[in-house]
């Protein structure tokens, strides 16, 4: 006999969800986060971009430094790329920072420095998708607009027991339908923050606090007894592996040679140690390509850095100049980085990790 699926309880009406979320937010929601003060489109936008795939406690100091340095969209648009990436160093997903500045330039050049006040125009800007646009419109402008970030996907997938991975088009569209349905016409800014807050604090990825959730009476995943199984996981895939050597070259005064990555591709615009394929002789490369006479000090234990689409196995080589460089390094491409007085440039994550070993 075929298994009988549990009967679905009636889906909660939009008029029932918003009031309960707002009542919970009024009593328990977070209201003192840095981006919740002096609310405006620029601050909301910066925070939303930083919070993509990054936890609140990690973002707070970055947001505060960023806003202190670039208090307006005009200041961000006028900044140098290295300055922007420097403030982003350690936050990861650096394309977010590059898109942030690209969008700032467009806002200043095409919109007179003012943010568009509708989802459609905002979504045309680099790095701003439908959900981020909805957050800006609802929080900064107080206009009804749905959002569907990672926290909201989790809340709605559990509330309505939506099967499947949200990255699948049909699943994502079903969640958007629920997001639109539950977004109220009044107090939309508070509602937007409330549903994000619920996902971040109670309806967490593991061990959700269902017993104190304001939506527990209607949560179909809870009724099924398996809320942690929603939303569905991303299908696993085997990632290819690439292997490189990173050359940590020290000068006479302890400065370290860095090379700037091209404006596109992995670590675009960031500074890294010179990187070569695993089968290339490092000393020969330094002599022929960098015009540097070096000696090998030691090879550090290798480690793996994982991107979304491949693994990178890194073999760090510690090298030392034997004599001063015979010719000047190409300006803008190479930099002798002083660890005691570091330049304000953007560093790739492996550089931060390995520099930490240099200073211990």
N, C-alpha and C positions, 0 to 999 in steps of 0.2 A: 504494500500500500504506500502510495506517495506521501511524503512528509507534508504536513499541513503547516503553512506559514502562520505565525501569530497574527491575529487580527490587529489591524492598525487602529489606534484610538483616533478620534476626530482631531484633525490638525488644529492647533491653536489659532484663533483669529488674530489678525494684526492689531485689533483693538484691545486684545488681552495681553499681548506680549509687551508692547511699548510701556504701558503704565506700570507693569511690575518691574521692568528693567529700570525705569526712571526712579521708582520708589526705592529700589535697592541702591541705585547710584547715589541718590541724595543722602543715604545713610552711610554707605560703605565705599563708594567709589573714590578713586584717587583724583584729587583736584589741585594738588600742589606741585605737579610736575613742571619743569621749567617751561615747556611749550604751552602749558595751560595758563600762563601769565601773559598779560599784554597780547591777547590772542589777535592774530592777523594772518592774512593769507601767506605771507612770507615765512613766518615762524611755523605755521602749521605744515607748510610744504616741506621745509627743511626737516622737521621732526618725522614726518611720514616717510620720507626717503631714507633717513637714517634708521628708522625702526623696521625697515624691510629686512627680514631674516636676521634681526639683531635684537637682543633683549634690552628692556628699558634700562636696567642698571648699567649696562655697557654704554648705552647711548648718552646718558645724562652728561657726563663730563665732556664728551665730544660736542654735543649740542651747545653747551655753554661756551666752550672755547670758540666754536664756529661763529656763533651769533655775536660774541664779543669782538671778533675780528672782522666779520662781515655783517654789520647790523641791518643792512638793507639789501634789496635785490640789486640795486645799483652798485653797491660796494662789491658784491660777489661778481657781477658782470665785469667789473673793471680790474679784478684781481688777476695775478699771474697764475698759470696752471700749477706751477710748482708749489705756490703758496697754498692753493686749495688742496692739492694732494697731500701736502705736508700735514695739514690739519686733519686729514682723513686717515693718515697712516695708523694702521692697527685695527681700523674698523672693518676692513675687508670689502669685497665687491666694489672695487674702485670705479667701475663704470658708472656707479651711482653718482659719484662726485663729478665725473666728467660731464654726465648728462645734466647734473644740477647747474653747472656753470653754463653749459650750452643753452639750457632753457632760460637762464637769467639774462643772457645776452639777447635772446629773442624777445623776451618780455620787455626789455628796455628799448630795443630797436623797433619792434613792431606794435607794441601795446603801450608805449609811453611810460613804461615802468610800473604799470598797473596790471594786476592779475586779471585775466578774463573771469567773469562771474558765471560761467556755465560749463558744464561737464564736457561738452563737445569741443570747445576751443581749448580748454585745459588739456584734454587728452591728446591734442595734436602736438604738444610740447615734448621734447626728448625726456624720456624717463618717467613720464606721468601717464599711468594707465587709468582705466575707468575707476578703479577703487580709490586710488590716490586723489583723483579729481573729485570724486564724491566726498572724500574727507575734507578737502579744502572748501568745497562749496557749502557743505553742511556745517562745519565747525566755524569757518571764518566768515561766511556770508549768511549763515542761518537759513539757507534754502534747503528744501527737501531733496536729498540725493542719497542713494544707497551706497554702501561700501561692502567690500568682500575681501578683506585681508585675511591672513592665515588664521587669526584668532576668530574672526567672524565665520569663516568657513567651518571651523570646528564646532562652534556653537550651533549653527544652523544644521549642519550634518547630523549632529546628535539630537537636536530638538525634533527633527523630522525623519530621523533614521534614513538618511539618504545614502544608499549604497554606492560604492565605487570611489575611485580616485578623483578628486576635484579637478585635476589637470585634464581629465577626459572632457571633451566639449559638452556632451550631453549632461554629465554630472555637474559641471560648472554652471551651465545654463539653468539647471534646476535650482541650484543654490542662489543664483542671481534672482530668480523669480521669487524665492522666499525673502531675500534681502529687500527687494523692492516692496513686497507685500507688507513687511513688518515695519518699514520706515514710516514714522508718523509725520504729520504736517506741522505739528507744534513741538517745540523744544527739541528740534532735530539735532542741534549741536550737542546737547546733553545725551540724547539717545545714541548718537554715533560714538561718543566717548564711552557710554555705558556698555554697549555691546562689545566694544574692543576690550574694555576693562574686565568684563565678565570672562572672556576667553583667556585673558592674561593671568587672572588671579584665581578663579574658581574652576572654570571649564578648561583645565589645563590638559596638555597632551597625555600625561600619565597621572594616575591617581587624582581624578577630578573630585572636587569637593561637592558632590551631588546633594549631600544632606543639607547644605545651606544655600543651594542655588535657588534664586527666585522663580526659575522656570521648571523646577523639578516635577511639578504635578502634570506637565504636558510633555515631558521629554520622552520621546518614543524609544530612544536608545536606552535610557534608564529603565523603562518598562520592560525592555527585552533583557535587561541584566548585563548588557555589554557595551556601555558607553565608550570605553577606551578603544573599541574596535572601529569607531567612527572618528574622522572620515577614513575612507579606505587608503591604504598605503600606496605609494608610488611603485609601480612594477620594478622589480630589481633588474639590473642589467650589468653585464660584465664590461668594465671599463678597460680600455687599452692602457698600456704602460709605456712611458717614454723615460729614457735615462740621460742625464746630463751631468757635467762637472761644473761646479761653481768655483771660480778662482778668487780667493780672498788674498789680494796682493797688498802687502804693507810697504809704505815708503820709509825713508830714513827716520822721519819723525813720528812714525806710527800711524800716519794717515792711511786710509784704505781707498783703493781705486773702485769707483762705481761707474757704471755705464747706463745711459738713459735708454729705455726701451722705445721702440717706434710708437707713433701715435695711435696705431691700431694693433689688435691682437692681445695676447696674454700680457698682463701687467702694463698695458699701454700707458706711456708717459711717465712711468715710475722708474726709479733708479734701482738697479740690481748689481750684483757682482757680475763681472764678465762670465758668460755662460757658453760652454762648448759641448759638443757631442761627447759621449762617453768613450769613443774610440780614438779621439784626437789627443796627441801628446801635448800636455799643457805647456811645457817649457818651450817647445817649438812654436806653439801658437803665440805665446807671449813675445818671443823673439821676432817672428815673421809678421804677425798681424798688429801687435801692440807696440812693437819696437822697444821692448823692455827686456833687460837682462835680469832674470830672476833665478832664485834657487828654491827648491821645494823644502819646506820645513817639516810638514806633516800632512797626513791625510786624516781628516776627521771621520767619525762614523757617519755613514750615509743615513738618510731618512726619506720618507715619502711625503710629498705634498699632493693633496688630492683636489682636483678641480671637478666641476660638474660633469665633464665629459672625458677626462682621462686622469691617470695617476702620473705624477712626475717623481721619479727616483733621483734624488740629488746626492752627489758625491762631493763634499766640500774639500778643496785643496788649499792648504795654508802656504802661501808663497811670500818671499821677501825680495825686494829689489837688491841687487848686488852693487849697482852703481846708479847714479841719477839717470833719468830718462834722457836719451840722446836728442829727442825732439819734443816740442810741446804737444800735448794731447789735443785732439780736436775739440775746440771750445763748444759747449752746449751738448756734447755727446759724452764726454768723460769728466769725472769730478774726483779730485782727491779729497775725501771726506774726513774731516777732523773729528774724532770721537769725543774730544774734550770740548770743542766748540762746534757742535754739529750744525750744518747748513739746514735751512728751512726748505727741505725738499721732500717729496713723497717717496717712501721706501716700500718695496714689495715685502710681503710677509716673511719669506725666507731670509731676507736681509736682516730684518728685525731679530729673528730667531738666532741667526748666526752671530750677529753683532753682540747679542747678549752674552755669548760664550767668550767673545773677545774681551769683554769688560769685567769678567768674573775671575 
